[in-house]
Amino acid sequence: MDNSQSQNLSYQAGEAKGQAQEKASNLMDRASGAAQSAKESMQETGNQLMAKAQGAKEAVKDATGMNK
């Protein structure tokens, strides 16, 4: 193998490594975005449940006359 072939293979290996790193970075970004979206969704669900529980508590107070 002459020097030119060696340099070409080295270049191709570097290219492949760079592409693999970029793909890994993109996957990590997507995973991070999905995790953030899931977290926000869970927070929203929690807020909705708290609001429903508060509404149920007030409804019980109203029904039992304790809200006067």
QUIFEN-V136062 format. One record per pair of residues at least 4 apart in sequence whose C-alpha atoms are under 8 Angstrom apart, sorted by the first residue. I is the first residue (numbers start at 1). GAP is how many residues later the second one is. D is the distance in Angstrom with one decimal. If there is no record, write none. Layout:
<<I:GAP:D> <I:GAP:D>>
This chain:
<<1:4:6.1> <1:5:6.6> <2:4:6.3> <3:4:6.1> <4:4:6.1> <5:4:6.2> <6:4:6.1> <7:4:6.0> <8:4:6.2> <9:4:6.1> <10:4:6.2> <11:4:6.2> <12:4:6.1> <13:4:6.1> <14:4:6.1> <15:4:6.2> <16:4:6.1> <17:4:6.1> <18:4:6.2> <19:4:6.1> <20:4:6.1> <21:4:6.1> <22:4:6.1> <23:4:6.1> <24:4:6.1> <25:4:6.2> <26:4:6.2> <27:4:6.0> <28:4:6.0> <29:4:6.1> <30:4:6.1> <31:4:6.1> <32:4:6.2> <33:4:6.1> <34:4:6.1> <35:4:6.1> <36:4:6.2> <37:4:6.1> <38:4:6.1> <39:4:6.2> <40:4:6.2> <41:4:6.1> <42:4:6.0> <43:4:6.1> <44:4:6.2> <45:4:6.2> <46:4:6.1> <47:4:6.2> <48:4:6.2> <49:4:6.0> <50:4:6.1> <51:4:6.1> <52:4:6.1> <53:4:6.1> <54:4:6.3> <55:4:6.1> <56:4:6.2> <57:4:6.3> <58:4:6.1> <58:9:7.4> <59:4:6.0> <60:4:6.0> <61:4:5.9> <61:5:4.8> <61:6:5.0> <62:4:6.2> <62:5:5.3> <62:6:7.9>>
